[in-house]
Amino acid sequence: MPYKVNRVNHFTFLEDKRIVAATNVGIFVYEVDQWKRLPGTERLNQMPINFIVVSYDQELWFGTLQGMFRWKDGKLRTFPFDRYFESKNMTFYVPDGDNGWVGTTRGAYYYAQAQAQRLGPLLPLYTAHITWILPLNEQELIIATLDDGIFFRNEKEHWIQKDYSDGLPLGAIASLHLDSDREQLWVSSNKGIYRLSLAQLRNENADNVAVENIITPFDHQLGSPQGNCCEGFGLGKVIASKGMVYYPSSQGVMAVPNGEEVVEDVEARLQPIIETVVLGNTKVTPGRKNIIQSVVDARDIQLSFTAVNYTNEELEFRYKLKGLDNDWRLAEEDIRKAMFTHLPAGMYTFLVQAKRPYEFWDNSPASEEDELITAKVKIRIPRKFTESIIYRALLGLLVVFAVYLIIALYRRSHVLRQRALEKLVQQRTQELEHTNRMLNEANGKLKQQSHSDELTGLRSRRYLFEQVPKDVEHFQRNIELMESQGKTIALIYMDLDDFRRINEEFGHVIGDSVIQQFSSYLTTKVRGSDYVVRISGEEFLIVLRDIKVEHVHDFVAGLFRGIQSTRFEIPEDRVMDLTCSMGIGLYPMPLLGGRLINWEVSLNLAEIAMYHAKSSGGNSWALLRFDEQVDAFEFEDTQNIETEVENLLSASLAWFDLRNLSMEEYQNVETEEE
């Protein structure tokens, strides 16, 4: 059945000269003078297609809002690495033999040998919206983003970020193009086109980059038509051919000669002028004076400025007073004056620049020295006598004499003052004791409200009951993704075995030291996203966020191994071994309706499992498991959870999965023998 294709996002040519087009309603192929749906792509019907890429073996790759697909010989297959991507919205793809680079709305990846590596950890690139990926060689790579500028990976595999704060024009980047002959990078955005040298990207120590504006939103150069630039979709945002670079725009295709230099109209550049400088009550016209000196008492300065403009466009000004300001100040609209008051003595330089509304400020240090775009005047404010060294020396002598006089008077009235002071001290002591009692009471309340345990520095119960609801809310917002990945929130409730014996044998000070060492050990074993809570005494709780269910027992087994292999120090160069009992609770509960039950139920079940492990001899962990017919709403009444558990245990609808390291090692041996 022939189709009429209206909205084409991207198209490409095959070796047999057929045309394949990506649309918002699927994939079409043009053959025998008519459009037809590409066979085998029915799954993509009514699905917007972002791009098409043809690999070296004529395999087609389609990027969609729901992942990436590949097509060959009439068969469509899902991209096997989709499960590694945080976002399924594919924005870019560059094949690299059997490997490739992938861009999404949440980061960039490189896949190889059945694995996908996410690029730029600990950088904004890690979660950025990727718009273009440009590999230069095996090490060097350039990635463009929607909101975070350009990221360059150099030969040392160090990442360098460049954005508007480094001198790049504002605007979401749409495409990249490399002029390898001239070592220049062409960049297009929704604001226009500019280019910069690769040497600037490779220089890790460069604070600012110098760019050449090719097309701006309001003007045109190099013979290209004026218009909003540069839209485009998918991978069709830039094409280079025969010395020209072509870009799409709202008014057609822009053709830019690749090798021409950008010629700037110097006469059209705004040249600011400082008209007057008012120092106190004295008005001065700068003219050709290099330095203007104020009178001694004049510490307030007012400067007026303007710029020659032959159009009716509104101008924007910015200024700063070097010696006082580090950053530029924007002048208010229609107010072309700057005022500074109460300035200290010293040498200052006032600078002012102007631009039209559609132009960009030049933030390079060199712009401050360019007399064509920056007007400046130097102002010297002399010191007052009260700021001189002689005045300060006289003032010091006066202070010394006054101190001597006060000491003499103090000695004469020492007896009277001593009596009055003793009475005052007694009164103040009573007031301080009362104040200290109030402060101790207030500190006690603050400690109760604190999020940190005073002895161990771990999280407190208050933090637990404030933070876990937030974790649950996050889990519920992403429930479909979490369940598809088999993830859960695990609550590991633990209690040190026979800890009372340590306090009785060695004292509470040694017991506290052991608690602190045990707490330090626990903090080294959790991930950065997890946290450890001291419930009370020797009871602790580990909260594992977003962990796969099948990994919970592995984590607990590893924790037990570490505890058994750790020696905890006590005085006289002695060490002791510790064992503990643990109970595991999962949220949501692995029962029907589990996600609708309060997380505190999971915490109670973890505590019950821990006490079962302790009553079974300790040095083990337990998980309470349920029959499939048990409904989570059996635990809706949190006041009767223990009774409900006992009833289920009696009815054989629940049982404890009790484990220890010996059982784990035995299971591992059985697995190896099989």
C-alpha positions as CSV (number, residue, x, y, z in Angstrom):
1,M,0.0,0.0,0.0
2,P,1.6,3.4,-1.0
3,Y,1.8,6.2,1.6
4,K,2.1,9.9,1.5
5,V,5.0,10.9,3.8
6,N,4.7,14.5,5.2
7,R,6.8,14.8,8.4
8,V,10.3,13.4,7.8
9,N,12.7,13.7,10.7
10,H,15.7,12.1,9.0
11,F,16.4,10.0,5.8
12,T,19.4,8.1,4.3
13,F,20.3,6.3,1.1
14,L,21.1,2.6,0.8
15,E,23.6,1.1,-1.6
16,D,20.7,0.0,-3.9
17,K,19.7,3.7,-4.1
18,R,16.6,3.2,-2.1
19,I,15.7,6.0,0.4
20,V,14.8,5.2,4.0
21,A,12.9,7.9,5.9
22,A,12.3,8.2,9.7
23,T,9.0,9.9,10.7
24,N,6.9,10.3,13.7
25,V,4.7,7.4,12.6
26,G,7.4,4.8,11.7
27,I,9.9,3.9,9.0
28,F,9.3,4.2,5.3
29,V,11.2,3.2,2.2
30,Y,11.0,4.9,-1.2
31,E,11.1,2.4,-4.1
32,V,9.3,1.9,-7.4
33,D,8.2,5.6,-7.3
34,Q,6.2,5.3,-4.1
35,W,6.6,5.2,-0.3
36,K,6.1,2.0,1.5
37,R,6.6,0.9,5.1
38,L,9.9,-0.8,5.6
39,P,9.2,-4.6,6.0
40,G,9.6,-5.9,9.5
41,T,9.3,-2.5,11.3
42,E,5.7,-2.8,12.3
43,R,6.7,-2.5,16.0
44,L,7.8,1.1,15.2
45,N,4.5,2.2,13.7
46,Q,3.1,5.3,15.5
47,M,6.5,5.7,17.2
48,P,8.6,8.9,16.6
49,I,12.0,8.0,15.1
50,N,14.9,10.3,16.0
51,F,17.5,9.1,13.6
52,I,18.7,6.5,11.1
53,V,22.3,5.2,10.9
54,V,23.7,2.8,8.3
55,S,26.6,0.6,9.5
56,Y,29.4,-0.7,7.5
57,D,27.5,-4.0,6.7
58,Q,24.4,-2.1,5.6
59,E,22.6,-2.7,8.8
60,L,20.1,0.0,9.8
61,W,20.0,1.5,13.3
62,F,16.9,3.4,14.5
63,G,16.9,5.7,17.5
64,T,13.5,6.2,19.1
65,L,12.0,7.5,22.3
66,Q,11.8,4.0,23.6
67,G,15.3,2.7,22.8
68,M,17.4,1.7,19.8
69,F,16.6,-1.0,17.2
70,R,18.5,-2.5,14.4
71,W,17.2,-3.9,11.1
72,K,18.6,-6.2,8.5
73,D,17.1,-8.5,5.9
74,G,13.6,-7.7,6.9
75,K,14.1,-8.4,10.6
76,L,13.9,-5.9,13.4
77,R,15.8,-6.6,16.7
78,T,16.0,-4.7,19.9
79,F,19.4,-3.2,20.8
80,P,20.7,-5.5,23.5
81,F,22.4,-2.8,25.5
82,D,19.2,-0.8,26.2
83,R,19.1,-2.2,29.7
84,Y,22.3,-0.3,30.6
85,F,20.8,3.2,29.7
86,E,19.1,5.3,32.3
87,S,17.1,7.0,29.5
88,K,15.5,5.1,26.6
89,N,15.3,8.4,24.5
90,M,18.1,7.9,21.9
91,T,19.6,11.1,20.5
92,F,22.7,10.0,18.7
93,Y,24.7,7.0,17.5
94,V,28.2,6.6,16.0
95,P,29.1,3.0,14.9
96,D,32.7,1.9,15.6
97,G,33.0,-1.5,13.9
98,D,31.2,-3.9,16.1
99,N,31.1,-1.3,18.9
100,G,29.7,2.2,19.0
101,W,29.0,5.5,20.8
102,V,25.4,6.1,21.9
103,G,23.9,9.4,23.1
104,T,20.7,9.7,25.1
105,T,18.8,12.4,27.0
106,R,20.6,11.2,30.2
107,G,24.2,10.7,29.3
108,A,26.5,9.2,26.7
109,Y,27.8,5.6,26.5
110,Y,30.3,3.4,24.7
111,Y,29.5,-0.2,24.2
112,A,31.9,-3.0,23.4
113,Q,32.2,-6.7,24.2
114,A,28.7,-7.1,25.6
115,Q,29.1,-4.2,28.0
116,A,28.1,-0.5,28.0
117,Q,30.3,2.1,29.7
118,R,28.7,5.4,30.8
119,L,31.0,8.4,30.1
120,G,31.9,11.3,32.4
121,P,31.2,10.0,35.9
122,L,31.2,12.8,38.5
123,L,30.7,15.4,35.7
124,P,27.6,17.1,34.3
125,L,28.1,15.0,31.2
126,Y,27.0,11.9,33.2
127,T,23.3,13.1,33.1
128,A,23.5,15.6,30.2
129,H,21.2,15.6,27.2
130,I,23.5,14.5,24.4
131,T,23.1,16.2,20.9
132,W,26.2,15.2,19.0
133,I,29.2,12.8,19.4
134,L,32.4,13.4,17.4
135,P,35.3,10.9,17.8
136,L,38.6,12.3,16.6
137,N,40.8,9.3,17.2
138,E,41.1,6.4,19.6
139,Q,41.5,8.7,22.6
140,E,40.2,12.1,21.7
141,L,36.4,12.6,21.7
142,I,34.1,15.6,21.6
143,I,30.5,15.5,22.9
144,A,27.9,18.3,22.6
145,T,25.1,18.7,25.0
146,L,21.8,20.6,25.1
147,D,22.4,22.7,28.3
148,D,26.0,21.9,29.5
149,G,28.2,23.0,26.6
150,I,31.0,20.9,25.0
151,F,33.0,18.1,26.7
152,F,36.4,17.2,25.2
153,R,38.3,14.0,26.2
154,N,42.0,14.5,25.5
155,E,44.8,11.9,24.8
156,K,45.3,11.5,28.6
157,E,41.5,10.6,28.8
158,H,40.9,13.7,30.9
159,W,37.6,15.5,30.4
160,I,37.5,19.2,29.7
161,Q,34.2,21.1,29.8
162,K,33.6,24.4,27.9
163,D,30.4,26.4,28.2
164,Y,29.2,30.0,28.2
165,S,31.3,30.8,31.3
166,D,34.4,29.9,29.2
167,G,33.4,32.2,26.4
168,L,31.1,30.0,24.3
169,P,28.0,31.8,22.9
170,L,24.7,31.1,24.6
171,G,22.4,28.6,23.0
172,A,21.6,24.9,22.9
173,I,24.2,23.1,20.7
174,A,22.7,21.3,17.8
175,S,25.6,19.9,15.8
176,L,29.4,19.6,15.5
177,H,31.6,19.6,12.3
178,L,35.4,19.1,12.1
179,D,37.4,21.0,9.5
180,S,40.4,18.6,9.8
181,D,42.5,20.6,7.3
182,R,42.3,23.8,9.4
183,E,42.0,22.0,12.8
184,Q,38.7,24.0,13.5
185,L,35.5,22.8,15.1
186,W,32.2,24.2,13.7
187,V,29.4,24.5,16.2
188,S,25.7,25.2,15.4
189,S,23.0,26.1,17.9
190,N,19.5,27.6,17.9
191,K,21.3,31.0,18.1
192,G,23.6,30.6,15.1
193,I,26.9,29.2,14.0
194,Y,30.5,29.7,15.4
195,R,33.8,28.0,15.2
196,L,36.9,27.6,17.3
197,S,40.3,25.9,17.1
198,L,40.9,22.4,18.4
199,A,44.1,23.7,20.1
200,Q,41.9,25.7,22.5
201,L,40.0,22.5,23.5
202,R,43.2,20.6,24.0
203,N,44.6,23.3,26.3
204,E,43.6,22.2,29.8
205,N,44.8,25.4,31.4
206,A,42.9,27.8,29.1
207,D,40.3,29.8,31.1
208,N,38.5,31.3,28.1
209,V,38.1,30.3,24.5
210,A,38.0,32.7,21.5
211,V,35.3,31.9,19.0
212,E,34.5,33.3,15.6
213,N,30.8,34.0,15.1
214,I,29.7,32.9,11.7
215,I,25.9,33.4,11.9
216,T,24.1,35.2,14.7
217,P,20.3,35.3,15.2
218,F,20.1,38.8,13.9
219,D,22.8,39.2,11.2
220,H,24.4,37.1,8.4
221,Q,27.9,36.8,7.1
222,L,29.8,35.0,4.3
223,G,26.8,35.4,1.9
224,S,24.4,33.2,3.9
225,P,20.8,34.1,4.2
226,Q,19.5,35.6,7.4
227,G,17.1,33.4,9.5
228,N,16.7,31.5,12.6
229,C,19.5,29.0,12.7
230,C,20.0,26.2,13.1
231,E,17.2,23.7,13.5
232,G,17.3,20.2,12.0
233,F,16.6,16.8,13.4
234,G,18.4,13.6,14.2
235,L,21.8,13.4,12.5
236,G,20.8,15.7,9.6
237,K,21.8,19.0,11.2
238,V,25.0,19.6,9.2
239,I,26.5,18.4,5.9
240,A,29.9,19.3,4.5
241,S,30.6,19.0,0.8
242,K,33.0,20.5,-1.8
243,G,34.3,23.3,0.4
244,M,30.8,24.3,1.8
245,V,29.1,23.6,5.1
246,Y,25.3,23.3,4.8
247,Y,22.9,23.9,7.8
248,P,19.1,23.8,7.9
249,S,17.1,26.9,9.0
250,S,13.5,28.1,9.1
251,Q,14.1,29.9,5.8
252,G,15.9,27.1,3.9
253,V,19.4,25.8,3.7
254,M,22.4,28.0,4.8
255,A,25.5,27.4,2.7
256,V,28.7,28.6,4.5
257,P,32.1,28.6,2.7
258,N,34.4,26.3,4.8
259,G,37.6,28.2,4.4
260,E,36.7,31.9,4.6
261,E,37.6,34.1,7.5
262,V,34.9,36.0,9.3
263,V,35.3,39.7,8.4
264,E,34.1,42.0,11.2
265,D,32.7,45.4,10.4
266,V,35.0,47.5,12.6
267,E,33.0,50.7,11.9
268,A,29.8,49.0,13.3
269,R,31.5,48.2,16.6
270,L,30.3,50.4,19.5
271,Q,33.0,52.5,21.0
272,P,32.1,53.7,24.5
273,I,33.0,57.1,25.8
274,I,33.5,58.3,29.4
275,E,31.9,61.8,29.4
276,T,32.5,63.2,32.9
277,V,33.9,62.2,36.2
278,V,32.6,63.9,39.4
279,L,34.9,63.7,42.4
280,G,33.1,65.1,45.4
281,N,32.1,68.6,44.2
282,T,34.6,68.7,41.3
283,K,33.5,67.8,37.8
284,V,36.2,66.6,35.4
285,T,36.2,65.7,31.7
286,P,38.7,62.9,31.2
287,G,39.8,63.8,27.6
288,R,43.3,62.7,27.2
289,K,44.2,62.6,30.9
290,N,45.8,59.4,31.9
291,I,45.2,59.8,35.7
292,I,42.6,61.9,37.5
293,Q,43.4,62.7,41.1
294,S,40.7,63.6,43.6
295,V,41.0,66.1,46.5
296,V,41.8,64.6,49.9
297,D,38.2,64.7,51.2
298,A,36.5,63.4,48.0
299,R,35.7,59.7,48.5
300,D,32.6,59.6,46.3
301,I,32.9,59.2,42.6
302,Q,30.2,59.5,39.9
303,L,30.9,58.8,36.2
304,S,28.7,59.2,33.2
305,F,29.3,57.4,29.9
306,T,27.8,56.9,26.5
307,A,28.6,55.4,23.1
308,V,28.3,56.6,19.5
309,N,25.3,54.8,17.9
310,Y,24.0,55.5,14.4
311,T,20.8,53.4,14.8
312,N,17.8,53.6,17.0
313,E,18.7,50.3,18.8
314,E,18.8,50.4,22.6
315,L,22.3,49.8,23.9
316,E,23.5,47.8,26.9
317,F,26.4,48.9,29.1
318,R,28.5,47.2,31.7
319,Y,31.3,48.6,33.9
320,K,33.6,47.8,36.7
321,L,36.1,49.7,39.0
322,K,39.3,47.7,39.0
323,G,40.7,47.8,42.5
324,L,37.3,47.4,43.9
325,D,35.3,45.1,41.6
326,N,36.2,41.7,40.4
327,D,33.2,41.2,38.2
328,W,31.4,43.4,35.7
329,R,28.2,45.3,36.7
330,L,25.3,45.7,34.3
331,A,24.1,49.3,34.0
332,E,20.4,49.8,34.5
333,E,18.3,50.5,31.4
334,D,18.4,54.2,30.3
335,I,20.8,55.0,33.2
336,R,24.3,55.6,31.9
337,K,26.0,56.5,35.2
338,A,28.0,54.7,37.8
339,M,28.4,55.8,41.4
340,F,30.9,54.6,44.1
341,T,30.9,55.9,47.6
342,H,33.2,55.8,50.6
343,L,36.1,54.5,48.6
344,P,39.4,53.9,50.5
345,A,42.6,55.5,49.3
346,G,44.3,53.9,46.4
347,M,44.6,53.7,42.6
348,Y,41.5,52.6,40.6
349,T,40.8,52.1,36.9
350,F,37.2,52.5,35.7
351,L,36.3,50.5,32.5
352,V,33.0,50.6,30.5
353,Q,31.8,48.5,27.5
354,A,28.7,48.7,25.3
355,K,26.9,46.3,23.1
356,R,23.7,45.9,21.1
357,P,20.9,43.6,22.6
358,Y,21.6,40.7,20.2
359,E,25.4,40.8,20.6
360,F,27.4,38.8,23.2
361,W,29.8,40.2,25.8
362,D,33.5,39.4,25.2
363,N,34.7,38.0,28.5
364,S,38.3,37.5,27.5
365,P,41.0,39.5,29.4
366,A,42.2,40.9,26.1
367,S,38.9,42.8,25.6
368,E,39.7,45.0,28.6
369,E,42.8,46.3,26.8
370,D,41.1,46.8,23.5
371,E,40.5,50.5,23.2
372,L,37.9,50.0,20.4
373,I,35.5,48.3,22.7
374,T,36.6,49.5,26.2
375,A,36.8,53.0,27.5
376,K,38.9,53.5,30.7
377,V,40.1,56.2,33.1
378,K,42.5,55.9,36.0
379,I,41.6,57.6,39.3
380,R,43.9,58.2,42.3
381,I,42.4,58.9,45.7
382,P,45.1,60.2,48.2
383,R,45.3,59.3,51.8
384,K,43.9,61.5,54.5
385,F,46.0,62.5,57.5
386,T,43.9,60.2,59.7
387,E,45.1,57.3,57.4
388,S,48.8,58.2,57.6
389,I,51.4,56.4,59.6
390,I,52.2,59.4,61.8
391,Y,48.5,59.7,62.8
392,R,48.4,56.0,63.7
393,A,51.6,56.3,65.7
394,L,50.2,59.3,67.7
395,L,46.9,57.5,68.2
396,G,48.9,54.4,69.6
397,L,50.8,56.6,72.1
398,L,47.5,58.2,73.2
399,V,46.0,54.7,73.8
400,V,49.1,53.7,75.8
401,F,48.9,56.8,78.0
402,A,45.1,56.2,78.5
403,V,45.8,52.6,79.5
404,Y,48.5,53.7,82.0
405,L,46.1,56.2,83.5
406,I,43.3,53.6,83.8
407,I,45.7,51.2,85.6
408,A,46.7,53.9,88.1
409,L,43.1,54.7,88.9
410,Y,42.3,51.0,89.1
411,R,45.0,50.5,91.7
412,R,43.7,53.3,93.9
413,S,40.2,51.9,93.9
414,H,41.2,48.2,94.0
415,V,39.8,47.5,97.5
416,L,36.4,48.9,96.8
417,R,36.2,47.3,93.4
418,Q,37.3,44.0,94.8
419,R,34.4,43.9,97.2
420,A,31.9,44.9,94.6
421,L,33.4,42.5,92.2
422,E,33.1,39.6,94.6
423,K,29.4,40.4,95.1
424,L,29.0,40.7,91.4
425,V,30.8,37.4,90.7
426,Q,28.5,35.7,93.2
427,Q,25.4,37.1,91.5
428,R,26.7,36.3,88.0
429,T,27.7,32.8,89.1
430,Q,24.1,32.2,90.2
431,E,22.8,33.6,86.9
432,L,25.3,31.5,84.9
433,E,24.3,28.3,86.8
434,H,20.7,29.0,85.9
435,T,21.6,29.8,82.3
436,N,23.7,26.6,82.1
437,R,20.8,24.5,83.3
438,M,18.6,26.0,80.7
439,L,21.4,25.5,78.0
440,N,21.8,21.9,79.1
441,E,18.1,21.3,78.8
442,A,18.1,23.0,75.3
443,N,21.2,21.0,74.3
444,G,19.5,17.8,75.4
445,K,16.5,18.6,73.2
446,L,18.9,19.5,70.3
447,K,20.7,16.3,70.7
448,Q,17.4,14.4,70.6
449,Q,16.6,16.2,67.4
450,S,20.0,15.7,65.9
451,H,20.5,13.5,62.9
452,S,23.8,12.1,64.1
453,D,24.5,9.6,66.9
454,E,26.7,11.3,69.5
455,L,28.9,8.3,70.3
456,T,29.5,6.8,66.8
457,G,28.7,9.6,64.3
458,L,26.2,7.3,62.6
459,R,22.7,8.4,61.5
460,S,20.2,8.6,64.3
461,R,16.7,7.2,64.7
462,R,15.3,10.7,63.9
463,Y,17.2,10.7,60.7
464,L,15.9,7.2,59.9
465,F,12.2,8.2,60.3
466,E,12.7,11.4,58.3
467,Q,14.8,9.9,55.4
468,V,13.2,6.5,54.8
469,P,9.8,8.0,53.8
470,K,11.7,10.1,51.2
471,D,13.5,7.0,49.9
472,V,10.1,5.2,49.7
473,E,8.6,8.2,47.8
474,H,11.5,8.1,45.3
475,F,11.0,4.3,44.9
476,Q,7.3,4.7,44.3
477,R,7.9,7.4,41.7
478,N,10.1,5.0,39.8
479,I,8.3,1.8,40.7
480,E,8.0,0.4,37.2
481,L,11.7,0.9,36.5
482,M,12.7,-0.5,40.0
483,E,10.4,-3.6,39.6
484,S,11.6,-4.3,36.1
485,Q,15.2,-4.2,37.4
486,G,14.3,-6.4,40.4
487,K,15.3,-3.8,42.9
488,T,14.1,-3.2,46.4
489,I,14.9,-1.2,49.6
490,A,16.6,-3.6,52.1
491,L,16.5,-3.0,55.8
492,I,19.3,-5.0,57.6
493,Y,18.6,-5.0,61.4
494,M,21.5,-6.2,63.5
495,D,22.4,-6.7,67.1
496,L,25.9,-7.6,68.5
497,D,25.8,-11.1,70.2
498,D,26.6,-11.3,74.0
499,F,27.6,-7.6,74.1
500,R,26.5,-7.3,77.8
501,R,29.5,-9.6,78.6
502,I,31.9,-7.1,77.2
503,N,30.5,-4.3,79.3
504,E,30.5,-6.4,82.4
505,E,34.0,-7.8,81.8
506,F,35.8,-4.7,80.5
507,G,33.5,-1.8,81.5
508,H,31.4,0.6,79.5
509,V,34.3,2.7,78.3
510,I,35.8,-0.3,76.5
511,G,32.3,-1.2,75.3
512,D,31.8,2.2,73.8
513,S,35.2,1.9,72.1
514,V,34.1,-1.4,70.5
515,I,30.8,0.1,69.4
516,Q,32.8,2.9,67.7
517,Q,35.1,0.5,66.0
518,F,32.2,-1.6,64.8
519,S,30.4,1.5,63.5
520,S,33.5,2.5,61.6
521,Y,33.7,-0.9,60.0
522,L,30.0,-0.8,58.9
523,T,30.5,2.6,57.2
524,T,33.3,1.2,55.1
525,K,31.0,-1.6,53.8
526,V,28.0,0.3,52.5
527,R,27.7,2.1,49.2
528,G,27.6,5.9,49.0
529,S,23.9,5.8,48.5
530,D,23.3,3.7,51.6
531,Y,23.5,4.7,55.3
532,V,23.9,3.1,58.7
533,V,21.7,4.0,61.7
534,R,22.4,3.3,65.3
535,I,19.1,2.3,66.8
536,S,20.2,2.0,70.4
537,G,23.0,0.4,72.4
538,E,24.5,-2.4,70.2
539,E,21.6,-2.4,67.7
540,F,22.2,-1.0,64.2
541,L,20.3,-0.8,61.0
542,I,21.7,-0.6,57.4
543,V,19.4,0.8,54.7
544,L,20.3,-0.4,51.2
545,R,18.6,1.8,48.6
546,D,17.9,0.5,45.1
547,I,19.6,-2.9,45.5
548,K,18.6,-6.0,43.6
549,V,16.8,-8.6,45.7
550,E,19.2,-11.4,44.7
551,H,22.1,-9.3,45.9
552,V,20.8,-8.8,49.5
553,H,22.0,-12.2,50.9
554,D,25.3,-11.8,49.1
555,F,25.8,-8.4,50.8
556,V,24.9,-9.8,54.3
557,A,27.2,-12.9,53.7
558,G,30.0,-10.5,52.8
559,L,29.3,-8.4,55.9
560,F,29.5,-11.5,58.1
561,R,32.8,-12.6,56.6
562,G,34.2,-9.1,57.2
563,I,33.1,-9.1,60.8
564,Q,34.6,-12.5,61.5
565,S,37.9,-11.5,59.9
566,T,38.1,-8.2,61.8
567,R,39.9,-7.9,65.1
568,F,38.5,-5.2,67.4
569,E,41.1,-3.6,69.7
570,I,40.9,-3.3,73.5
571,P,43.5,-2.0,76.0
572,E,46.8,-3.7,76.7
573,D,47.3,-4.5,73.0
574,R,44.6,-7.1,73.1
575,V,41.9,-7.8,70.4
576,M,38.5,-9.5,70.5
577,D,36.2,-11.1,67.9
578,L,32.6,-10.1,67.5
579,T,29.6,-11.9,66.1
580,C,26.1,-10.5,65.5
581,S,22.6,-11.5,64.6
582,M,20.9,-9.9,61.6
583,G,17.3,-9.8,60.3
584,I,16.4,-8.7,56.8
585,G,13.3,-6.8,55.8
586,L,12.4,-5.7,52.2
587,Y,10.3,-2.9,50.9
588,P,8.0,-3.2,49.2
589,M,7.0,-6.5,50.8
590,P,7.2,-9.4,48.3
591,L,3.5,-10.0,48.7
592,L,0.3,-9.0,46.9
593,G,-0.2,-5.3,47.7
594,G,3.2,-5.0,49.3
595,R,3.9,-1.5,48.0
596,L,0.8,-0.2,49.7
597,I,1.9,-1.2,53.2
598,N,3.9,1.2,55.3
599,W,7.7,0.7,55.3
600,E,7.6,0.4,59.1
601,V,6.1,-3.0,58.7
602,S,9.2,-4.1,56.8
603,L,11.3,-2.6,59.7
604,N,9.3,-4.6,62.2
605,L,9.7,-7.8,60.2
606,A,13.4,-7.3,60.0
607,E,13.6,-6.8,63.8
608,I,11.5,-10.0,64.3
609,A,13.8,-11.9,62.0
610,M,16.9,-10.6,63.9
611,Y,15.5,-11.8,67.2
612,H,14.8,-15.2,65.7
613,A,18.4,-15.4,64.5
614,K,19.6,-14.4,68.0
615,S,17.3,-17.0,69.7
616,S,18.7,-19.6,67.3
617,G,22.2,-19.2,68.7
618,G,23.3,-16.0,67.1
619,N,26.1,-15.5,64.5
620,S,23.5,-15.9,61.7
621,W,20.9,-13.9,59.7
622,A,17.2,-14.6,59.0
623,L,14.6,-13.5,56.5
624,L,10.9,-14.1,57.1
625,R,9.4,-15.6,54.0
626,F,5.6,-16.1,53.3
627,D,3.4,-18.4,51.3
628,E,2.1,-17.0,48.0
629,Q,-1.5,-16.9,49.3
630,V,-0.6,-14.5,52.1
631,D,-1.8,-10.9,51.4
632,A,0.3,-8.0,52.5
633,F,-2.8,-6.4,54.0
634,E,-2.6,-9.0,56.8
635,F,0.0,-6.5,58.3
636,E,-2.0,-3.4,57.8
637,D,-2.6,-3.2,61.6
638,T,1.0,-2.3,62.7
639,Q,0.0,-2.8,66.4
640,N,-0.4,-6.6,66.0
641,I,2.4,-7.6,63.7
642,E,4.1,-10.0,66.1
643,T,0.8,-11.7,66.8
644,E,0.0,-12.0,63.0
645,V,3.5,-13.4,62.4
646,E,3.0,-16.0,65.1
647,N,-0.4,-17.0,63.6
648,L,1.2,-17.4,60.1
649,L,4.1,-19.4,61.5
650,S,1.6,-21.7,63.3
651,A,-0.4,-22.1,60.1
652,S,2.8,-22.9,58.1
653,L,2.1,-19.9,55.9
654,A,5.4,-18.3,57.0
655,W,8.8,-19.5,57.9
656,F,12.2,-18.2,58.7
657,D,15.0,-18.5,56.1
658,L,17.9,-18.8,58.6
659,R,21.5,-18.7,57.3
660,N,25.0,-18.5,58.5
661,L,28.4,-18.5,56.8
662,S,28.8,-22.3,57.1
663,M,25.5,-22.8,55.2
664,E,26.6,-20.2,52.6
665,E,30.0,-21.9,52.1
666,Y,28.3,-25.3,51.8
667,Q,25.9,-24.0,49.2
668,N,28.8,-22.5,47.2
669,V,30.6,-25.9,47.3
670,E,27.5,-27.6,46.0
671,T,27.2,-25.1,43.2
672,E,30.8,-25.7,42.2
673,E,30.4,-29.5,42.2
674,E,27.3,-29.2,40.0
